[in-house]
Amino acid sequence: MYPPGSTAMLGFADPRAGTRPAMQMLNRLEEARSLDGVTEKLQAAVTAIAKPRRLRDLLHGTWLGHPVHPVLVQFPVGAFMSAAVLDLVPGGHKAATTLIAAGTAGAVPAAAAGWVDWSQLTKDRQRVGVVHAAANVIALSLYGASLAARLRGRSGRALSFTGLTVAGLGAYLGGHLSYARGAGVSHAATELTRVPSSWTSVGALAELPSGKPVVRTVGDVPVLLWRDGEQVTAMIERCGHEGGPLGEGDVTAEGCVVCPWHGSEFRLRDGVVVHGPAASDQPLLRVRVQDGDVEVAQP
């Protein structure tokens, strides 16, 4: 018998039927609205602590041109993995202890960058992200306990191996956020691949107002055009951070367009990211003027 109201009883296939258990868990986690009260308080706290714009840009990786969280994570992960290997080698206990101490310290800036990136995600991804962070906090606590035990002359190996296992679960959730849900990836990169590789007209140069951005569609991709005298810049209009419509954003006195969704700023003449949360430059297209007609193409 089917339960009342089930899709099977109504003659419809269950869209989740056959889904792997791990994915079922993640799907439920993304829909767990009971976590929203926690995520909203944490988001407010992160926003208040990381209020200075320079600090946010630093932690987002705007200065690097690449999200800084995955870069910083390499140090503690490498230290903890190496410590696990040394703990299995005779005479490696002392070196493993040193690596655990270094990894624990290195986890602090990695976590700070991760929290700032997390604060700009959508609700469904924040729910997964807060569990990812919780797993990492538990893992770090286990490593701290292991370090304390080691400094007292005890083994501490069981604690550190348990910490590594929990950290592995956190890494799985982090990978899901990036690879399956697009957290931290450029949403403009896929748009760029859909622009025709051949030269395509976007209108006459005389029709483009100087000093005011204009949106044109190339194929089915919105492109932001910026004219400065006889020079025209064409960039992907969808913000790389979360896909916001740059064509609806304000233009600053410094010649930057501001994403209306999260406030990322890109220089209109060359697409360089000036302020985050975006960490990557906005992709540009090739532009040429032929007989007064502006044409664009893939780089």
C-alpha positions as YAML, in Angstrom:
chain: A
units: angstrom
residues:
- id: 1
  name: MET
  ca: [0.00, 0.00, 0.00]
- id: 2
  name: TYR
  ca: [1.17, 3.52, -0.77]
- id: 3
  name: PRO
  ca: [1.00, 6.21, 1.91]
- id: 4
  name: PRO
  ca: [-1.79, 8.80, 1.44]
- id: 5
  name: GLY
  ca: [-0.77, 11.57, -0.96]
- id: 6
  name: SER
  ca: [2.25, 9.71, -2.33]
- id: 7
  name: THR
  ca: [3.20, 10.39, -5.92]
- id: 8
  name: ALA
  ca: [3.23, 6.64, -6.62]
- id: 9
  name: MET
  ca: [-0.42, 6.34, -5.53]
- id: 10
  name: LEU
  ca: [-1.36, 9.11, -7.94]
- id: 11
  name: GLY
  ca: [0.39, 7.36, -10.78]
- id: 12
  name: PHE
  ca: [3.49, 9.60, -10.90]
- id: 13
  name: ALA
  ca: [7.05, 8.45, -10.54]
- id: 14
  name: ASP
  ca: [8.91, 9.64, -7.46]
- id: 15
  name: PRO
  ca: [11.63, 12.01, -8.78]
- id: 16
  name: ARG
  ca: [13.91, 10.88, -5.96]
- id: 17
  name: ALA
  ca: [13.47, 7.16, -6.66]
- id: 18
  name: GLY
  ca: [16.84, 5.54, -7.32]
- id: 19
  name: THR
  ca: [18.80, 8.50, -5.96]
- id: 20
  name: ARG
  ca: [21.94, 7.46, -4.10]
- id: 21
  name: PRO
  ca: [21.63, 7.62, -0.30]
- id: 22
  name: ALA
  ca: [24.31, 10.30, -0.03]
- id: 23
  name: MET
  ca: [22.47, 12.51, -2.51]
- id: 24
  name: GLN
  ca: [19.17, 11.92, -0.71]
- id: 25
  name: MET
  ca: [20.83, 13.15, 2.47]
- id: 26
  name: LEU
  ca: [22.18, 16.24, 0.72]
- id: 27
  name: ASN
  ca: [18.82, 16.98, -0.91]
- id: 28
  name: ARG
  ca: [17.11, 16.84, 2.49]
- id: 29
  name: LEU
  ca: [19.82, 19.01, 3.99]
- id: 30
  name: GLU
  ca: [19.36, 21.66, 1.30]
- id: 31
  name: GLU
  ca: [15.62, 21.71, 2.04]
- id: 32
  name: ALA
  ca: [16.00, 21.75, 5.85]
- id: 33
  name: ARG
  ca: [14.35, 25.09, 6.59]
- id: 34
  name: SER
  ca: [14.68, 24.32, 10.29]
- id: 35
  name: LEU
  ca: [18.31, 25.40, 9.92]
- id: 36
  name: ASP
  ca: [17.38, 28.88, 8.67]
- id: 37
  name: GLY
  ca: [17.13, 30.37, 12.15]
- id: 38
  name: VAL
  ca: [20.73, 29.33, 12.82]
- id: 39
  name: THR
  ca: [22.04, 30.41, 9.44]
- id: 40
  name: GLU
  ca: [20.39, 33.84, 9.67]
- id: 41
  name: LYS
  ca: [22.00, 34.54, 13.05]
- id: 42
  name: LEU
  ca: [25.38, 33.33, 11.85]
- id: 43
  name: GLN
  ca: [25.11, 35.40, 8.66]
- id: 44
  name: ALA
  ca: [24.34, 38.52, 10.71]
- id: 45
  name: ALA
  ca: [27.32, 37.81, 12.97]
- id: 46
  name: VAL
  ca: [29.71, 37.25, 10.05]
- id: 47
  name: THR
  ca: [28.49, 40.42, 8.33]
- id: 48
  name: ALA
  ca: [28.99, 42.45, 11.50]
- id: 49
  name: ILE
  ca: [32.49, 41.08, 12.18]
- id: 50
  name: ALA
  ca: [33.69, 41.35, 8.57]
- id: 51
  name: LYS
  ca: [32.13, 44.77, 8.01]
- id: 52
  name: PRO
  ca: [35.23, 46.64, 6.70]
- id: 53
  name: ARG
  ca: [35.29, 46.34, 2.93]
- id: 54
  name: ARG
  ca: [39.06, 45.85, 2.78]
- id: 55
  name: LEU
  ca: [38.75, 42.89, 5.14]
- id: 56
  name: ARG
  ca: [35.98, 41.33, 3.06]
- id: 57
  name: ASP
  ca: [37.96, 41.81, -0.16]
- id: 58
  name: LEU
  ca: [40.98, 40.24, 1.53]
- id: 59
  name: LEU
  ca: [39.03, 37.17, 2.67]
- id: 60
  name: HIS
  ca: [37.08, 36.79, -0.59]
- id: 61
  name: GLY
  ca: [40.34, 36.79, -2.56]
- id: 62
  name: THR
  ca: [39.48, 39.81, -4.72]
- id: 63
  name: TRP
  ca: [43.12, 40.95, -4.52]
- id: 64
  name: LEU
  ca: [44.27, 37.51, -5.74]
- id: 65
  name: GLY
  ca: [41.81, 37.15, -8.60]
- id: 66
  name: HIS
  ca: [40.78, 33.78, -7.15]
- id: 67
  name: PRO
  ca: [38.75, 32.69, -4.09]
- id: 68
  name: VAL
  ca: [41.23, 32.52, -1.22]
- id: 69
  name: HIS
  ca: [39.39, 29.94, 0.92]
- id: 70
  name: PRO
  ca: [40.38, 26.89, -1.18]
- id: 71
  name: VAL
  ca: [43.96, 28.19, -1.24]
- id: 72
  name: LEU
  ca: [44.17, 28.56, 2.55]
- id: 73
  name: VAL
  ca: [42.54, 25.18, 3.15]
- id: 74
  name: GLN
  ca: [45.49, 23.39, 1.54]
- id: 75
  name: PHE
  ca: [47.78, 24.11, 4.49]
- id: 76
  name: PRO
  ca: [45.78, 22.54, 7.35]
- id: 77
  name: VAL
  ca: [44.59, 19.66, 5.15]
- id: 78
  name: GLY
  ca: [48.16, 18.91, 4.07]
- id: 79
  name: ALA
  ca: [49.42, 19.16, 7.65]
- id: 80
  name: PHE
  ca: [46.73, 16.84, 9.02]
- id: 81
  name: MET
  ca: [47.17, 14.27, 6.24]
- id: 82
  name: SER
  ca: [50.93, 14.27, 6.70]
- id: 83
  name: ALA
  ca: [50.51, 13.90, 10.46]
- id: 84
  name: ALA
  ca: [48.33, 10.84, 9.92]
- id: 85
  name: VAL
  ca: [51.03, 9.23, 7.80]
- id: 86
  name: LEU
  ca: [53.77, 10.03, 10.33]
- id: 87
  name: ASP
  ca: [51.66, 8.60, 13.15]
- id: 88
  name: LEU
  ca: [51.83, 5.27, 11.33]
- id: 89
  name: VAL
  ca: [55.60, 5.43, 10.98]
- id: 90
  name: PRO
  ca: [57.88, 4.39, 13.87]
- id: 91
  name: GLY
  ca: [59.53, 7.47, 15.36]
- id: 92
  name: GLY
  ca: [57.18, 9.90, 13.62]
- id: 93
  name: HIS
  ca: [55.11, 10.88, 16.66]
- id: 94
  name: LYS
  ca: [57.02, 14.09, 17.45]
- id: 95
  name: ALA
  ca: [56.90, 15.34, 13.85]
- id: 96
  name: ALA
  ca: [53.19, 14.47, 13.66]
- id: 97
  name: THR
  ca: [52.55, 16.54, 16.78]
- id: 98
  name: THR
  ca: [54.30, 19.52, 15.21]
- id: 99
  name: LEU
  ca: [52.22, 19.19, 12.05]
- id: 100
  name: ILE
  ca: [48.98, 18.97, 14.03]
- id: 101
  name: ALA
  ca: [49.89, 22.17, 15.86]
- id: 102
  name: ALA
  ca: [50.66, 23.92, 12.57]
- id: 103
  name: GLY
  ca: [47.49, 22.61, 10.91]
- id: 104
  name: THR
  ca: [45.32, 23.72, 13.82]
- id: 105
  name: ALA
  ca: [46.74, 27.24, 13.64]
- id: 106
  name: GLY
  ca: [46.42, 27.33, 9.85]
- id: 107
  name: ALA
  ca: [42.75, 26.37, 10.01]
- id: 108
  name: VAL
  ca: [41.84, 29.73, 11.56]
- id: 109
  name: PRO
  ca: [42.39, 31.99, 8.49]
- id: 110
  name: ALA
  ca: [40.95, 29.27, 6.22]
- id: 111
  name: ALA
  ca: [37.78, 29.20, 8.31]
- id: 112
  name: ALA
  ca: [37.53, 33.00, 8.34]
- id: 113
  name: ALA
  ca: [37.64, 33.12, 4.53]
- id: 114
  name: GLY
  ca: [35.13, 30.30, 4.30]
- id: 115
  name: TRP
  ca: [32.63, 32.04, 6.60]
- id: 116
  name: VAL
  ca: [32.80, 35.27, 4.58]
- id: 117
  name: ASP
  ca: [32.19, 33.40, 1.32]
- id: 118
  name: TRP
  ca: [29.38, 31.41, 2.96]
- id: 119
  name: SER
  ca: [27.59, 34.59, 4.06]
- id: 120
  name: GLN
  ca: [26.92, 35.48, 0.40]
- id: 121
  name: LEU
  ca: [25.36, 32.16, -0.62]
- id: 122
  name: THR
  ca: [21.71, 31.33, -1.19]
- id: 123
  name: LYS
  ca: [19.66, 29.75, 1.62]
- id: 124
  name: ASP
  ca: [19.83, 26.18, 0.31]
- id: 125
  name: ARG
  ca: [23.61, 26.29, 0.05]
- id: 126
  name: GLN
  ca: [23.96, 28.02, 3.41]
- id: 127
  name: ARG
  ca: [22.20, 25.05, 5.01]
- id: 128
  name: VAL
  ca: [24.77, 22.67, 3.60]
- id: 129
  name: GLY
  ca: [27.55, 25.12, 4.36]
- id: 130
  name: VAL
  ca: [26.71, 25.41, 8.04]
- id: 131
  name: VAL
  ca: [26.89, 21.61, 8.43]
- id: 132
  name: HIS
  ca: [30.18, 21.66, 6.50]
- id: 133
  name: ALA
  ca: [31.47, 24.24, 8.98]
- id: 134
  name: ALA
  ca: [30.14, 22.29, 11.96]
- id: 135
  name: ALA
  ca: [32.00, 19.17, 10.81]
- id: 136
  name: ASN
  ca: [35.20, 21.19, 10.50]
- id: 137
  name: VAL
  ca: [34.73, 22.69, 13.97]
- id: 138
  name: ILE
  ca: [34.30, 19.21, 15.44]
- id: 139
  name: ALA
  ca: [37.36, 17.96, 13.54]
- id: 140
  name: LEU
  ca: [39.43, 20.92, 14.75]
- id: 141
  name: SER
  ca: [38.28, 20.31, 18.33]
- id: 142
  name: LEU
  ca: [39.40, 16.70, 18.07]
- id: 143
  name: TYR
  ca: [42.77, 17.80, 16.75]
- id: 144
  name: GLY
  ca: [43.06, 20.31, 19.59]
- id: 145
  name: ALA
  ca: [42.31, 17.56, 22.10]
- id: 146
  name: SER
  ca: [44.84, 15.32, 20.38]
- id: 147
  name: LEU
  ca: [47.46, 18.06, 20.57]
- id: 148
  name: ALA
  ca: [46.77, 18.61, 24.27]
- id: 149
  name: ALA
  ca: [47.10, 14.87, 24.93]
- id: 150
  name: ARG
  ca: [50.36, 14.68, 22.99]
- id: 151
  name: LEU
  ca: [51.85, 17.58, 24.90]
- id: 152
  name: ARG
  ca: [51.04, 15.70, 28.14]
- id: 153
  name: GLY
  ca: [52.99, 12.72, 26.90]
- id: 154
  name: ARG
  ca: [50.04, 10.65, 25.72]
- id: 155
  name: SER
  ca: [49.45, 9.16, 22.28]
- id: 156
  name: GLY
  ca: [46.57, 11.28, 20.98]
- id: 157
  name: ARG
  ca: [46.47, 9.20, 17.81]
- id: 158
  name: ALA
  ca: [42.88, 8.01, 18.19]
- id: 159
  name: LEU
  ca: [41.69, 11.61, 18.56]
- id: 160
  name: SER
  ca: [43.60, 12.82, 15.50]
- id: 161
  name: PHE
  ca: [42.44, 9.92, 13.31]
- id: 162
  name: THR
  ca: [38.85, 10.57, 14.36]
- id: 163
  name: GLY
  ca: [39.38, 14.24, 13.56]
- id: 164
  name: LEU
  ca: [40.65, 13.32, 10.10]
- id: 165
  name: THR
  ca: [37.55, 11.20, 9.48]
- id: 166
  name: VAL
  ca: [35.21, 14.03, 10.48]
- id: 167
  name: ALA
  ca: [37.24, 16.48, 8.38]
- id: 168
  name: GLY
  ca: [36.76, 14.13, 5.44]
- id: 169
  name: LEU
  ca: [32.98, 14.41, 5.85]
- id: 170
  name: GLY
  ca: [33.33, 18.20, 5.94]
- id: 171
  name: ALA
  ca: [35.43, 18.09, 2.78]
- id: 172
  name: TYR
  ca: [32.75, 16.00, 1.05]
- id: 173
  name: LEU
  ca: [30.13, 18.63, 1.84]
- id: 174
  name: GLY
  ca: [32.48, 21.40, 0.69]
- id: 175
  name: GLY
  ca: [33.06, 19.59, -2.59]
- id: 176
  name: HIS
  ca: [29.31, 19.22, -3.07]
- id: 177
  name: LEU
  ca: [28.85, 22.96, -2.56]
- id: 178
  name: SER
  ca: [31.46, 23.81, -5.18]
- id: 179
  name: TYR
  ca: [31.02, 21.14, -7.83]
- id: 180
  name: ALA
  ca: [27.31, 20.31, -7.57]
- id: 181
  name: ARG
  ca: [25.89, 23.64, -6.41]
- id: 182
  name: GLY
  ca: [28.32, 26.12, -7.98]
- id: 183
  name: ALA
  ca: [29.45, 27.90, -4.79]
- id: 184
  name: GLY
  ca: [32.58, 29.90, -5.52]
- id: 185
  name: VAL
  ca: [32.66, 29.17, -9.25]
- id: 186
  name: SER
  ca: [32.33, 31.83, -11.94]
- id: 187
  name: HIS
  ca: [28.78, 31.99, -13.24]
- id: 188
  name: ALA
  ca: [30.02, 34.10, -16.14]
- id: 189
  name: ALA
  ca: [32.43, 31.46, -17.47]
- id: 190
  name: THR
  ca: [29.70, 29.23, -18.86]
- id: 191
  name: GLU
  ca: [28.06, 32.24, -20.50]
- id: 192
  name: LEU
  ca: [31.31, 33.01, -22.31]
- id: 193
  name: THR
  ca: [31.38, 29.58, -23.98]
- id: 194
  name: ARG
  ca: [27.91, 30.21, -25.44]
- id: 195
  name: VAL
  ca: [28.92, 33.40, -27.26]
- id: 196
  name: PRO
  ca: [29.47, 32.75, -31.01]
- id: 197
  name: SER
  ca: [33.12, 32.34, -31.96]
- id: 198
  name: SER
  ca: [32.48, 34.21, -35.22]
- id: 199
  name: TRP
  ca: [32.07, 37.98, -35.34]
- id: 200
  name: THR
  ca: [28.48, 38.99, -34.53]
- id: 201
  name: SER
  ca: [26.97, 42.44, -34.88]
- id: 202
  name: VAL
  ca: [25.51, 44.13, -31.79]
- id: 203
  name: GLY
  ca: [24.51, 47.37, -33.51]
- id: 204
  name: ALA
  ca: [25.93, 50.58, -34.87]
- id: 205
  name: LEU
  ca: [28.60, 52.44, -32.91]
- id: 206
  name: ALA
  ca: [26.58, 55.65, -33.23]
- id: 207
  name: GLU
  ca: [23.68, 53.99, -31.37]
- id: 208
  name: LEU
  ca: [25.79, 53.32, -28.26]
- id: 209
  name: PRO
  ca: [25.71, 56.19, -25.77]
- id: 210
  name: SER
  ca: [29.14, 57.23, -24.51]
- id: 211
  name: GLY
  ca: [29.69, 56.69, -20.79]
- id: 212
  name: LYS
  ca: [26.53, 54.63, -20.26]
- id: 213
  name: PRO
  ca: [26.39, 50.81, -20.25]
- id: 214
  name: VAL
  ca: [24.02, 49.11, -22.68]
- id: 215
  name: VAL
  ca: [22.90, 45.48, -22.76]
- id: 216
  name: ARG
  ca: [22.70, 43.60, -26.05]
- id: 217
  name: THR
  ca: [21.95, 39.91, -26.63]
- id: 218
  name: VAL
  ca: [24.44, 37.86, -28.64]
- id: 219
  name: GLY
  ca: [22.77, 34.59, -29.50]
- id: 220
  name: ASP
  ca: [20.97, 34.15, -26.20]
- id: 221
  name: VAL
  ca: [23.75, 35.60, -24.02]
- id: 222
  name: PRO
  ca: [23.33, 39.10, -22.52]
- id: 223
  name: VAL
  ca: [26.43, 41.23, -23.11]
- id: 224
  name: LEU
  ca: [27.23, 44.55, -21.43]
- id: 225
  name: LEU
  ca: [28.66, 47.17, -23.80]
- id: 226
  name: TRP
  ca: [30.57, 50.22, -22.59]
- id: 227
  name: ARG
  ca: [31.58, 52.96, -25.01]
- id: 228
  name: ASP
  ca: [34.32, 55.48, -24.28]
- id: 229
  name: GLY
  ca: [34.70, 57.66, -27.37]
- id: 230
  name: GLU
  ca: [35.59, 55.32, -30.22]
- id: 231
  name: GLN
  ca: [36.56, 52.49, -27.87]
- id: 232
  name: VAL
  ca: [34.00, 49.82, -26.92]
- id: 233
  name: THR
  ca: [34.32, 47.16, -24.21]
- id: 234
  name: ALA
  ca: [32.05, 44.11, -24.19]
- id: 235
  name: MET
  ca: [31.79, 41.92, -21.10]
- id: 236
  name: ILE
  ca: [29.51, 39.10, -20.02]
- id: 237
  name: GLU
  ca: [26.54, 40.80, -18.38]
- id: 238
  name: ARG
  ca: [25.86, 38.03, -15.85]
- id: 239
  name: CYS
  ca: [27.96, 38.67, -12.71]
- id: 240
  name: GLY
  ca: [30.54, 35.96, -12.14]
- id: 241
  name: HIS
  ca: [29.81, 35.81, -8.42]
- id: 242
  name: GLU
  ca: [26.15, 34.73, -8.37]
- id: 243
  name: GLY
  ca: [24.84, 35.65, -11.80]
- id: 244
  name: GLY
  ca: [23.41, 39.07, -10.95]
- id: 245
  name: PRO
  ca: [22.34, 41.36, -13.85]
- id: 246
  name: LEU
  ca: [25.15, 43.89, -14.18]
- id: 247
  name: GLY
  ca: [23.09, 45.83, -16.72]
- id: 248
  name: GLU
  ca: [20.80, 46.86, -13.86]
- id: 249
  name: GLY
  ca: [23.66, 48.02, -11.66]
- id: 250
  name: ASP
  ca: [24.89, 51.54, -10.97]
- id: 251
  name: VAL
  ca: [28.05, 53.00, -12.47]
- id: 252
  name: THR
  ca: [30.51, 54.63, -10.07]
- id: 253
  name: ALA
  ca: [32.46, 57.83, -10.67]
- id: 254
  name: GLU
  ca: [35.55, 55.62, -11.13]
- id: 255
  name: GLY
  ca: [33.95, 53.88, -14.11]
- id: 256
  name: CYS
  ca: [32.93, 50.64, -12.39]
- id: 257
  name: VAL
  ca: [29.64, 48.79, -12.65]
- id: 258
  name: VAL
  ca: [28.17, 47.58, -9.35]
- id: 259
  name: CYS
  ca: [26.27, 44.29, -9.25]
- id: 260
  name: PRO
  ca: [22.79, 45.00, -7.85]
- id: 261
  name: TRP
  ca: [22.65, 41.67, -6.01]
- id: 262
  name: HIS
  ca: [25.77, 41.57, -3.80]
- id: 263
  name: GLY
  ca: [27.72, 44.72, -4.63]
- id: 264
  name: SER
  ca: [30.67, 43.33, -6.58]
- id: 265
  name: GLU
  ca: [32.37, 46.06, -8.64]
- id: 266
  name: PHE
  ca: [34.01, 45.57, -12.04]
- id: 267
  name: ARG
  ca: [35.96, 48.15, -14.04]
- id: 268
  name: LEU
  ca: [34.06, 48.72, -17.26]
- id: 269
  name: ARG
  ca: [37.06, 49.38, -19.48]
- id: 270
  name: ASP
  ca: [38.76, 46.05, -18.76]
- id: 271
  name: GLY
  ca: [36.49, 43.89, -16.54]
- id: 272
  name: VAL
  ca: [38.90, 43.88, -13.59]
- id: 273
  name: VAL
  ca: [37.20, 43.14, -10.27]
- id: 274
  name: VAL
  ca: [37.71, 46.06, -7.88]
- id: 275
  name: HIS
  ca: [35.58, 44.95, -4.92]
- id: 276
  name: GLY
  ca: [34.09, 41.60, -3.91]
- id: 277
  name: PRO
  ca: [32.44, 39.35, -3.07]
- id: 278
  name: ALA
  ca: [33.46, 38.40, -6.62]
- id: 279
  name: ALA
  ca: [37.05, 37.18, -6.72]
- id: 280
  name: SER
  ca: [37.52, 36.86, -10.50]
- id: 281
  name: ASP
  ca: [37.57, 39.45, -13.27]
- id: 282
  name: GLN
  ca: [34.49, 39.66, -15.47]
- id: 283
  name: PRO
  ca: [35.12, 37.92, -18.84]
- id: 284
  name: LEU
  ca: [35.54, 40.19, -21.87]
- id: 285
  name: LEU
  ca: [34.74, 39.55, -25.52]
- id: 286
  name: ARG
  ca: [36.72, 40.56, -28.56]
- id: 287
  name: VAL
  ca: [35.37, 43.78, -30.08]
- id: 288
  name: ARG
  ca: [35.90, 45.44, -33.45]
- id: 289
  name: VAL
  ca: [34.22, 48.22, -35.40]
- id: 290
  name: GLN
  ca: [33.58, 47.49, -39.07]
- id: 291
  name: ASP
  ca: [32.11, 50.27, -41.22]
- id: 292
  name: GLY
  ca: [30.55, 51.85, -38.14]
- id: 293
  name: ASP
  ca: [29.10, 48.54, -36.91]
- id: 294
  name: VAL
  ca: [30.19, 47.04, -33.57]
- id: 295
  name: GLU
  ca: [30.93, 43.32, -33.68]
- id: 296
  name: VAL
  ca: [31.85, 40.94, -30.87]
- id: 297
  name: ALA
  ca: [33.17, 37.38, -30.66]
- id: 298
  name: GLN
  ca: [34.60, 34.90, -28.18]
- id: 299
  name: PRO
  ca: [38.14, 35.73, -27.01]
...
